[in-house]
Amino acid sequence: MRTPLLFAVLLPLLAGCYTPYQVASTHTNQCVQVPWDGPPILAGTRVTLAQCFGRTDNQEWTVKNGRIAGVAGLCLDVQGQTGIDGAPVIAMPCNGSPGQHWSVSHGAVIGVGGKCLDVPGGEITETAPLILASCAGTPSQRWSLR
């Protein structure tokens, strides 16, 4: 009869291990998403911004061990795996490649080459594609996990 007690003690500890978050622009409150009309989601799909919709699979992300994973086991990734300004952010199967290493620090989401998650031209609009850019602390580079 110790199993229920052990389960009752461990469940709250394990529940926070993979807490899903929405990654939202602090400037417009739009969320990072993988555009999705249902399965399958193709590897290499551009990651975009969209109005935050409660808790939808394509806007939920787990942040763990230096990667940001989302729907269908896909991770935020950088096309070409290099920290070049303007490099597109895409969704790819999680594989630990350099383009899938991210950190969240002081409101910035930082990827390969120390570049920040951003939108082209700083224009945070519905369906704007995400890119890497030199970190400058601009409103388009400010994010929150909620």
Residue frames as qw, qx, qy, qz and C-alpha x, y, z in Angstrom:
[[0.000, 0.882, 0.471, 0.000, 0.00, 0.00, 0.00],
 [0.384, -0.583, 0.084, 0.711, 2.98, 2.32, -0.20],
 [0.379, 0.270, 0.560, 0.686, 2.52, 2.89, -3.94],
 [0.003, -0.849, -0.448, -0.280, -0.38, 5.40, -3.57],
 [0.420, -0.844, -0.043, 0.331, 1.61, 7.33, -0.96],
 [0.533, -0.249, 0.406, 0.699, 4.72, 7.38, -3.13],
 [0.271, 0.523, 0.575, 0.568, 2.62, 8.48, -6.12],
 [0.172, -0.918, -0.353, -0.047, 0.99, 11.25, -4.05],
 [0.470, -0.723, 0.133, 0.488, 4.41, 12.55, -3.00],
 [0.484, -0.142, 0.526, 0.685, 6.14, 12.32, -6.40],
 [0.328, 0.669, 0.597, 0.297, 3.34, 13.56, -8.66],
 [0.025, -0.982, -0.130, 0.134, 3.55, 17.21, -7.54],
 [0.428, -0.629, 0.424, 0.492, 7.33, 17.10, -7.92],
 [0.466, 0.069, 0.711, 0.522, 7.18, 15.64, -11.42],
 [0.311, 0.791, 0.526, -0.040, 4.31, 17.81, -12.65],
 [0.019, 0.940, -0.084, -0.330, 6.58, 20.86, -13.04],
 [0.604, -0.281, 0.556, 0.497, 9.26, 19.02, -15.00],
 [0.277, 0.200, 0.650, 0.679, 7.68, 19.65, -18.38],
 [0.149, 0.688, 0.453, -0.546, 5.43, 22.60, -17.75],
 [0.427, 0.488, 0.491, 0.582, 4.24, 23.96, -21.09],
 [0.107, -0.592, -0.143, 0.786, 4.50, 27.69, -21.63],
 [0.481, 0.810, 0.283, 0.180, 3.41, 30.16, -24.23],
 [0.495, -0.206, 0.109, 0.837, 6.33, 32.25, -25.46],
 [0.167, 0.869, 0.462, 0.056, 4.77, 35.69, -25.89],
 [0.353, 0.458, 0.014, 0.816, 6.01, 39.03, -27.15],
 [0.261, -0.521, -0.512, 0.632, 5.96, 41.45, -24.24],
 [0.007, -0.170, 0.188, 0.967, 5.35, 44.23, -26.77],
 [0.477, -0.010, -0.395, -0.785, 2.17, 42.85, -28.39],
 [0.602, -0.111, 0.656, -0.442, 1.28, 39.73, -26.37],
 [0.822, 0.357, -0.287, -0.338, 1.35, 37.64, -29.55],
 [0.788, -0.369, 0.492, -0.027, 2.58, 34.08, -29.17],
 [0.070, 0.478, -0.810, -0.332, 5.26, 32.03, -30.89],
 [0.818, 0.162, 0.417, -0.361, 3.56, 29.28, -32.87],
 [0.219, -0.119, 0.844, 0.474, 4.05, 26.59, -35.46],
 [0.555, 0.204, -0.160, -0.790, 1.37, 27.22, -38.11],
 [0.087, -0.027, 0.995, -0.037, -0.79, 24.13, -37.97],
 [0.632, 0.011, -0.178, -0.754, -4.04, 22.97, -39.51],
 [0.935, -0.142, 0.212, -0.246, -3.57, 19.45, -38.18],
 [0.598, -0.390, 0.638, 0.288, -1.13, 16.62, -38.63],
 [0.790, -0.221, -0.115, 0.560, 1.34, 16.26, -40.11],
 [0.060, -0.965, 0.133, 0.217, 3.53, 19.27, -39.41],
 [0.826, 0.472, -0.104, 0.290, 6.38, 19.29, -41.86],
 [0.669, -0.443, 0.034, 0.596, 9.95, 19.56, -40.60],
 [0.383, 0.072, 0.260, 0.883, 11.33, 22.95, -41.57],
 [0.053, -0.809, -0.525, -0.258, 8.04, 24.82, -41.11],
 [0.180, 0.436, -0.185, 0.862, 8.71, 28.52, -40.38],
 [0.307, -0.519, -0.659, 0.449, 7.83, 29.53, -36.83],
 [0.023, 0.543, 0.264, 0.796, 5.62, 32.64, -36.66],
 [0.088, 0.085, 0.526, -0.842, 3.72, 34.92, -34.34],
 [0.300, -0.439, -0.673, -0.514, -0.05, 34.78, -33.86],
 [0.492, -0.523, 0.105, -0.688, -2.72, 35.93, -31.47],
 [0.010, -0.195, 0.910, -0.367, -2.43, 33.89, -28.27],
 [0.696, -0.208, -0.385, -0.569, -5.26, 31.36, -28.03],
 [0.816, -0.459, 0.189, -0.297, -5.44, 29.97, -24.50],
 [0.463, -0.451, 0.754, 0.113, -3.66, 26.68, -24.55],
 [0.851, 0.468, -0.037, -0.236, -3.36, 25.30, -28.06],
 [0.916, -0.130, 0.238, 0.296, -0.81, 22.64, -28.97],
 [0.659, 0.504, 0.119, 0.546, 0.90, 24.72, -31.63],
 [0.004, 0.827, -0.154, 0.541, 1.53, 27.56, -29.12],
 [0.756, -0.627, 0.161, -0.090, 2.74, 25.46, -26.18],
 [0.567, 0.588, -0.502, 0.283, 6.46, 25.04, -25.56],
 [0.816, -0.554, -0.048, 0.159, 8.55, 23.32, -22.92],
 [0.236, 0.836, -0.419, 0.264, 11.86, 24.88, -21.98],
 [0.854, -0.450, 0.259, -0.013, 14.26, 22.26, -20.69],
 [0.780, -0.226, 0.401, 0.424, 17.94, 21.38, -21.00],
 [0.181, -0.469, 0.378, 0.777, 18.69, 24.22, -23.39],
 [0.022, 0.170, 0.752, 0.636, 15.99, 23.48, -25.90],
 [0.440, 0.229, 0.267, -0.826, 12.49, 24.75, -26.59],
 [0.030, 0.090, 0.954, 0.286, 10.23, 21.89, -27.68],
 [0.472, 0.156, 0.116, -0.860, 6.68, 22.11, -28.96],
 [0.827, 0.230, 0.203, -0.471, 3.97, 20.29, -30.84],
 [0.930, 0.347, -0.096, -0.071, 4.67, 16.90, -32.42],
 [0.843, -0.328, 0.156, 0.397, 8.11, 16.64, -30.81],
 [0.541, 0.643, 0.086, 0.535, 9.45, 19.55, -32.81],
 [0.513, -0.544, -0.159, 0.645, 12.02, 21.99, -31.45],
 [0.188, 0.964, -0.051, -0.183, 12.74, 25.61, -32.22],
 [0.779, -0.048, 0.338, 0.526, 15.68, 25.44, -34.59],
 [0.086, 0.797, -0.200, -0.564, 17.70, 27.83, -36.75],
 [0.841, 0.525, 0.127, 0.025, 17.85, 27.11, -40.45],
 [0.569, 0.685, -0.330, 0.311, 21.46, 26.47, -41.41],
 [0.825, -0.401, -0.277, 0.287, 22.53, 25.99, -37.77],
 [0.518, 0.122, -0.122, 0.838, 24.47, 29.27, -37.73],
 [0.170, -0.728, -0.415, 0.519, 24.04, 32.53, -35.87],
 [0.253, 0.169, 0.374, 0.876, 23.66, 34.76, -38.91],
 [0.243, 0.356, 0.282, -0.857, 21.43, 37.84, -38.66],
 [0.575, 0.292, -0.241, -0.726, 18.18, 37.09, -40.46],
 [0.168, 0.103, -0.975, -0.102, 18.47, 33.29, -40.19],
 [0.636, -0.287, -0.312, -0.645, 14.93, 31.85, -40.17],
 [0.325, -0.203, 0.799, -0.463, 13.63, 30.10, -37.06],
 [0.634, 0.048, -0.595, -0.491, 11.99, 26.82, -38.01],
 [0.776, -0.296, 0.411, -0.375, 10.45, 23.77, -36.33],
 [0.553, 0.411, -0.718, -0.097, 12.50, 20.57, -36.67],
 [0.888, -0.302, -0.347, -0.017, 12.53, 17.20, -34.93],
 [0.420, -0.837, 0.336, -0.100, 14.47, 17.57, -31.68],
 [0.926, 0.228, -0.188, 0.235, 18.00, 16.27, -32.22],
 [0.641, -0.648, 0.020, 0.410, 20.27, 18.46, -30.05],
 [0.615, 0.447, 0.168, 0.627, 21.87, 20.26, -33.00],
 [0.330, -0.139, -0.190, 0.914, 23.50, 23.68, -32.36],
 [0.171, -0.288, -0.313, -0.889, 20.51, 25.49, -33.88],
 [0.594, -0.521, -0.544, -0.282, 18.29, 23.96, -31.18],
 [0.525, -0.267, -0.489, 0.644, 20.24, 25.36, -28.22],
 [0.114, -0.732, -0.212, -0.638, 18.40, 28.26, -26.56],
 [0.343, -0.260, -0.608, 0.667, 18.50, 30.15, -23.30],
 [0.165, -0.826, -0.395, -0.366, 16.03, 32.57, -21.75],
 [0.525, -0.256, -0.311, 0.750, 17.64, 35.48, -19.95],
 [0.066, -0.430, -0.182, 0.882, 16.28, 38.84, -18.83],
 [0.502, 0.620, 0.292, -0.528, 13.36, 38.70, -21.27],
 [0.393, 0.609, -0.535, -0.434, 15.44, 37.63, -24.27],
 [0.946, 0.054, 0.318, -0.028, 15.42, 34.23, -25.99],
 [0.024, 0.782, -0.561, -0.272, 19.00, 33.65, -27.09],
 [0.964, 0.226, 0.131, -0.055, 20.03, 31.10, -29.71],
 [0.853, 0.072, 0.165, 0.489, 23.06, 29.98, -31.65],
 [0.473, 0.414, 0.047, 0.776, 25.86, 32.54, -31.92],
 [0.204, -0.360, -0.439, 0.798, 24.39, 34.55, -29.01],
 [0.140, -0.184, -0.388, -0.892, 21.73, 35.98, -31.35],
 [0.307, 0.180, 0.588, -0.726, 18.23, 36.87, -30.16],
 [0.212, 0.497, 0.828, 0.148, 14.82, 35.66, -31.26],
 [0.073, 0.429, 0.000, -0.900, 13.33, 38.52, -33.27],
 [0.569, 0.627, 0.532, -0.037, 11.04, 39.40, -36.18],
 [0.523, 0.285, 0.313, 0.739, 12.23, 40.95, -39.46],
 [0.079, 0.531, 0.149, 0.830, 12.45, 44.72, -39.17],
 [0.029, -0.053, -0.627, 0.777, 11.12, 44.61, -35.61],
 [0.496, -0.085, -0.224, -0.835, 7.57, 44.58, -37.02],
 [0.144, 0.063, 0.940, -0.304, 5.59, 42.40, -34.63],
 [0.575, 0.133, -0.151, -0.793, 2.51, 41.60, -36.67],
 [0.848, 0.054, 0.422, -0.317, 0.18, 38.64, -36.99],
 [0.938, 0.290, 0.162, 0.099, 1.92, 35.75, -38.81],
 [0.151, 0.880, -0.451, 0.012, 5.32, 37.52, -38.76],
 [0.915, 0.119, -0.335, 0.189, 8.07, 34.91, -39.25],
 [0.576, -0.787, 0.187, 0.119, 10.72, 34.64, -36.54],
 [0.677, 0.594, -0.290, 0.324, 14.43, 35.13, -37.18],
 [0.699, -0.424, -0.152, 0.555, 17.72, 35.48, -35.32],
 [0.253, 0.863, 0.005, 0.438, 19.18, 38.96, -34.97],
 [0.405, 0.241, -0.477, 0.742, 21.94, 40.68, -33.01],
 [0.379, -0.649, -0.611, 0.250, 20.67, 41.31, -29.50],
 [0.169, 0.381, 0.008, 0.909, 19.80, 44.99, -29.09],
 [0.039, -0.307, -0.680, 0.665, 17.10, 44.91, -26.42],
 [0.270, -0.063, -0.322, -0.905, 14.47, 46.17, -28.86],
 [0.638, 0.001, 0.368, -0.676, 10.76, 45.56, -28.11],
 [0.839, 0.278, -0.305, -0.354, 10.65, 42.87, -30.81],
 [0.543, 0.306, -0.745, 0.238, 13.30, 40.91, -28.86],
 [0.255, -0.260, 0.626, -0.689, 11.45, 40.91, -25.51],
 [0.621, -0.129, -0.697, -0.334, 9.63, 37.71, -24.58],
 [0.455, -0.357, 0.571, -0.582, 7.87, 36.21, -21.60],
 [0.316, -0.052, -0.944, -0.082, 7.06, 32.63, -20.66],
 [0.455, -0.130, 0.331, -0.817, 3.51, 32.32, -19.40]]
